Amino acid sequence: MLNSSDYPALTALAAVLQSGSFEGAAERLSVTPSAISQRIKAFEERLGSVLVIRGTPCVGTETGRRLARHMEEVGLLERQLTRDLGQTESAAASVPVSVPIAVNADSLATWFCSAMAPVAGMLFQLQIDDQDHSADWLKRGEVMAAVSSRDTPVSGCDLMPLGALRYLPVATPDFVARHFPEGLTTEAFARAPSLIYDEKDRLQDTWAAHQAGRRVPLPAHRIPSTHGFVDAALAGLGWGLNPLALLQPHLDSGRLMALSPEPWDIPLYWHISRLSAPRLTDLTEAVKRAAQTHLVQ
């Protein structure tokens, strides 16, 4: 059971996990690294559980991450209380609170920054994951909200449709002429190098299976960067599906061409913890406004 004397240690724990080091936490809290270490060590001994795995960077154990999440919730409660007591908006936002969110890389590269920008008083701690898996961070209790393609609510969370992120499969004209001379055939897909973001990325596989009428094992370059995906396509390294918002100049110039004129739309949803939702209304409204502007409705 936590008590009031634990909060200096909880504050130190959250600062270590957010900064990745005892030194970074010490700078944030204006104390020495030794003081941070002593607080956490004493807290670990009292709880009988390791909270921080020391390393570069330091990471939290499951218990440590849950306790740090508790401190983030406390920060949101204090922010809301400041508002409820009649403080001005600037006073309420004068002490920023950390808000962990899971989001897919393509949303971050195309529209999610415009959702975060208008929201004052929050320090966003983003976890980047594939849109099919970003909601898993909510299931584990490691974030307060997530942008995900999952269309069913996570237990204990609310879900709101945002719209669809539009993709287009592209490559250079030379690449298309060399690898797809007879069109989008099963044989061509099996030979032509594709691009994937990471081992979770199934976007190219799903689209190719739709085109070919069956699953095709795709040779693939692993490019874990949204902008790197575009650069790799421009370099003739492979073909891949990219957000249309990043492609238009290259399509207009003829440096890239679409493998198919039909876009591929991925519906996205805002998942948010019901416990956090009342204190994140500003963020939710900003996400909805940005999605209305940037996503296909």
N, C-alpha and C positions, 0 to 999 in steps of 0.2 A: 504494500500500500504506500502510495506517495504521500509525503507531507510537505508543509511549507518550506522546511529547511532543505528540501531536495532541489528547489528551483534554481539556485546558483549552479548546481551540477548539471541540471537539465539544460540550462542556457549554454553552459560550456559544451555539452554534448552536441547540441544542435549546431553550434558554431563550428565545431570540429568537422562534422559531417558536411556542412555547407561549404566550408573553405578547403577541406581535404587535408588539413594539417593542424597540429597543435599550435604552431607558430602563427598561422593565419587566424585561428580562433583567438589567440592572445591579442593580436593586433585589433581585431574587431571589438573585443571586450576591454581593451586598455589594461590588461594585466600581463603577467609573465607567462611564458609557456609552462614553467614549472607549476604555477598556480592552476592552470588548466589541467595539467596531468594529475595533480593531487586531487582536484575535485572529482575527476572521472574515476580515478583509482578508488577513492573512498566510496563513491557511489556504486561501483562494481562490487566492491567487497560487501557493502550493505545489502545489495540485491542478490549476491551470490551468482552473478552472471556477467560474462564478458559483453561489453557494449560496443567497443571499438576494436577493429582489427588494425593494428598499427602497420603502416606501410606508406608507400608513395603512389597514390594518395591514401589517406586513412579512409576506411569504409566502415559502416555500421553493421553489426550483426542484426539478425531479425529483431531481437529485443531492442537493440540500440536504435534502429530505424523507427520502430513503433513509438519509442519514447520521444524521439526527435519530432515525429509527426504530432505528438501530443503538444509539444511546445509551440509548434506552428499553429495549432488550433487555439491555444491560449492567446497567441498574438492576435489572431483574428477576433477572438472574443473581447480582448482589451480595446482593439480598434473600434469595434461596434459599440462598446460601452462608452468610449470617449464621445462618439457621435450622439448616443442616446442621452448623455448628460449635458448636451447642448453646446459642445465644443464646435468650433468652425471646422470646415472641411480640411483646411490646411493644417490645423492642429491635430486632427484625427489622423492625417497622413504623415505627420512629422516623424513618427517612428515606423519605418517600413516593416512589414511582416513578410515572411517567406511563404510562398505558395507553390508547392510542387505540382507540376502538371506533366502528363505524358502526351506527346504529340508526334505525328509522323513527320519525317524530314521534309517531304514535299509541301505540306501545309506550312511549315515554318519558313520555307524558302519563297512561298508565294503570297500568303495572306495572314498568317497568324500573328506576325509582328504588329500589323496594323490593328489587331484586336487587343494586344497587350498595351500598346502605346498610350491610349487615353486613360488608363486606370492608374490612379495615384495611390501611393501608400503601400505598394506591394513589390516585393522582390521575387521575380519568377524564377523558379528552379525547374528547368525543363529536363525531362527524360525523353530521349529520341528513340522511337521504336516504330516498327512497321505498323501501318494502319490496321492490319488484321490482329495485331497483338498489343497495341497500346493500352487497351482496356484492361489487360491483365495486371497492369500496375495498380489499378484501382482494386482489383480482386485481392491483391496482396496487401492492400492498405498502405501503399508507399506514396500515393499521390492523392490529391483532393479532387482532381478532375482530369479528363482525358478527351482528346479528339481521336475518334476511332471509326472504322467502317463497320463495327459490330452493331447490328440493328436490334438487339435485345438488351434490356437493362442488366447491368451488373447488380448483384444482390446488394440492397441498401443504397442504391443510387437511382437518380432520375436520368432520363434520356430525352434529348431534343434533336430532331433532324436539323441539319445545317444547310444542306444542299449537296451538290456533287462537285468534286474536283475533276476537271476535264483533262484527259490525257490524249496524246496523239503518238502513234508508233512512227518513228522517224529513223532515217539514216542518210548518208550522203548519196547524191545521184550515182556516183561511181560505185559505191558499195551495193546499191540496189541493182545496178546493171550487172555487176559481177556475181552477186550471190542469189539474186531473184530474177534471172532472165526469163523464166517461164511463169512468174507470178509467185504467190504465196503457197507453194506446194509443201507437202510433208517432207519431201527430200531436201528442199531448200532450207527449211527450218532446222533440220537435223545437221546441216553443214554450216550455216551462216552463224558466226559468233554473235551472241546476244550480250546484253548488259544486265547485271542484277546488282541491287544495292547491297544485299547481304543474304545469308542463308535462309532468312525468313521471307524474302521477296518472291512472291509467286505471280506478280503482275504479268510479266512476260509469258510465263507458262500458261496462265489462264487465257490470255489473249490469243496466243498461238494455237492453243487447243480449240478455241472458238473458230479460228480461221480454217484450221486443217480438218476439223471435225473429229479429232481425237487427240489424246495426249502425245506430245512429241518431246523426247529428251533433248534439251537445248544446250549446246556448248555455250559457255558464258564467261565473260570477264566480270570479276567482282569489283565494283566501283562504289564505295560507301560514301557518296557525296551527291547531292541533288545537282549542284552546278557541275560537278565532275562528270555526271551522266551526260549532260549536254556537251561538255568539252570532248568527251570520249566519242560521242556520235559525230561531232564536227571533225574530229581527227580521222574518221573512218575506221575506228576500232571495232565497232559493232552497231547493232540496232537495238533500240529500246523505246519504252513508253515514257514520255516526259510530259510534265504539266504544260498545257498549251500556252499558259501565260509566259513561260520562259522561252518558247520556241518562235514566236511570231516574227521577230526580226530576221532570224535565220531562214525561215520559210519564205519570207518576202524577198530575201536576197538570193534565194536559190541554193544556198549552201547546204540546206537540209531539205528533204522531201518526205512526204508521208508515204508509208508502205500501204496504207489504206486511207481513203478520204473520210471514213467514218470514225468519229472520236470515240473514246472509251471513257465513260463517266463512272467515277467511284463515289458512291454516296458516303457522306461523313456525318457523324453524330457527336453531340456534346454529352458526355457522361459526367455526372457530378455527384459526389457524395451528398446524401440528404443531410448529414450532420453539418457539412460545410456550406451547403447551398445558401442558407439564409444570410451568411456573412460574405458571400461571393456574388451577390446580385449585380454589383457594378461590372465585374468581370464577365458574368454570363451575358449581360446585355451588350457589352462591347463585342463579345464573340459573335453574338447573333447579328449585330449590325455589320461587322466585317464580313461575315459569311454571306449576308444578303447582297453585299457589294461585289464580292470576288468569286463566289461559287455559283454554279449553275443551279437555278431554282426550278 
